[in-house]
Amino acid sequence: MVWKFVCCASLAGLMLLSVSARAVFAPTQSQDNQQSADAKTVSGKVASIGSDHKSFSLEVSGGNTMQFLLDNNPQVQGSVTTGSTAIVQYQKTDDGKLLALTVAPQNPGQSPQ
């Protein structure tokens, strides 16, 4: 009888812990989804990389150049150097700057999604 009570109490505690963990992590997931919804994608040739490696410029179609910032945890996939073609997923910051979320080398025939 005591074992049943101990097992049931332990199981109930685990269930409550699971529910509270979901409540804590739920806002973060919705913020990530909102960031993805606001994100845009562009491709072009990397024109320059800042000496601090926290910024770079991308030459896009029409001869325009876009300036991007990188945060402390940039998602750079593969090797991207000056002169290489890259696909950049980005979003505008509150002060109008472009924050690169992901940067990846562009394979021939690959287009931004």
C-alpha positions, 0 to 999 in steps of 0.5 A: 500500500505504501509503495503504491502511494510513493509511486503515485506521488512520484508520478504526479510530481513528474507530471507537474514538473513536465507541465511547468516546463512546457509553460516556461519554454512556450514563449521562447518557441513562439518568439522563434517562430515570429523571428522566422516569419519576419525573416527574408532571404537574399543571395549574392556575392560577399563583397567584404567582411568586417575586420571584427568579423561581426559584419559583411556586405553582400552584392545582390542583383542590380548592383546593389550592396546590402550591409549585414550585422552578425550577433554573438551566435551567428549561424554560418554554415560551411565556408563563406569568404570574400568573393564567394556566393552566399545565401543570407536569411536576415531580418531588420532590427528595430533601428533599421539595420539588417541582422543576418540569422543564417549565412550559407554558401550558395551552390550553383543552381541553388536559389534562395527560398 
